Amino acid sequence: MILSKLKNAAFALVLSAVGMSTANAGLINVSYIEIENNIGQYLQVAEVVALNMDLNDVALGTAGAVASAPNQWNHLTNASNAIDGVTAGSYGASQIYHNASGQFNTALTIAFSSVQELFSFQIFGRDDCCRERDVYKVTFFDTDDNSLFSTIMDARFGAEPTVVLPDTSDVPAPATLALLGLGLAGLRLSRRSK
């Protein structure tokens, strides 16, 4: 009876440890993102929302993020418009980033204030015109400029697409390893006792 309880407790610890290694995990080591138009059209972005594991938007300028691009349509369409917290997308109200005339291969870069573990990512496109252009390729990079993940997001039909990012935390936390070791030790002890 005692051995059976000990065995069950050890097994529960192992399951708990394995479960904990994947709980609350997201795309880790993200330093910056690049957004491009995926269909050879103008890049127009109203707002970028990148939620970390605490569900804080780390893509806000007020959170220390910095937006940059090699060009812009004019003084109304700064890259910083994409991280100002305004999700409305009117060109005339200076609410979007828009690349320069003829510069279809432009990338908008959003650099975070520190390395992030991201839960989800969302893009708000232009809403006063030209939604048919809004198909984005989004790539997430680490501090060494390695691509961590890439996805296509389609906002042509008025949707503000959200991507829940993949769990890339394949290395268990130290507490998880300790629990796993304790569980395995319990199983070993129960076998010896037989």
Rosetta blueprint (number, residue, H / E / L):
1 M L
2 I H
3 L H
4 S H
5 K H
6 L H
7 K H
8 N H
9 A H
10 A H
11 F H
12 A H
13 L H
14 V H
15 L H
16 S H
17 A H
18 V H
19 G H
20 M H
21 S L
22 T L
23 A L
24 N L
25 A L
26 G L
27 L E
28 I E
29 N E
30 V E
31 S E
32 Y E
33 I E
34 E E
35 I E
36 E E
37 N E
38 N L
39 I L
40 G L
41 Q L
42 Y L
43 L L
44 Q E
45 V E
46 A E
47 E E
48 V E
49 V E
50 A E
51 L E
52 N E
53 M L
54 D L
55 L L
56 N L
57 D E
58 V L
59 A L
60 L L
61 G H
62 T H
63 A H
64 G L
65 A L
66 V E
67 A E
68 S E
69 A L
70 P L
71 N L
72 Q L
73 W L
74 N L
75 H L
76 L L
77 T L
78 N L
79 A H
80 S H
81 N H
82 A H
83 I H
84 D L
85 G L
86 V L
87 T L
88 A L
89 G L
90 S L
91 Y L
92 G L
93 A L
94 S L
95 Q L
96 I L
97 Y E
98 H E
99 N L
100 A L
101 S L
102 G L
103 Q L
104 F L
105 N L
106 T L
107 A E
108 L E
109 T E
110 I E
111 A E
112 F E
113 S E
114 S E
115 V E
116 Q E
117 E E
118 L E
119 F E
120 S E
121 F E
122 Q E
123 I E
124 F E
125 G E
126 R L
127 D L
128 D L
129 C L
130 C L
131 R H
132 E H
133 R H
134 D L
135 V E
136 Y E
137 K E
138 V E
139 T E
140 F E
141 F E
142 D L
143 T L
144 D L
145 D L
146 N L
147 S E
148 L E
149 F E
150 S E
151 T E
152 I E
153 M E
154 D E
155 A L
156 R L
157 F L
158 G L
159 A L
160 E L
161 P L
162 T E
163 V E
164 V E
165 L L
166 P L
167 D L
168 T L
169 S L
170 D L
171 V L
172 P L
173 A L
174 P H
175 A H
176 T H
177 L H
178 A H
179 L H
180 L H
181 G H
182 L H
183 G H
184 L H
185 A H
186 G H
187 L H
188 R H
189 L H
190 S H
191 R H
192 R H
193 S H
194 K L
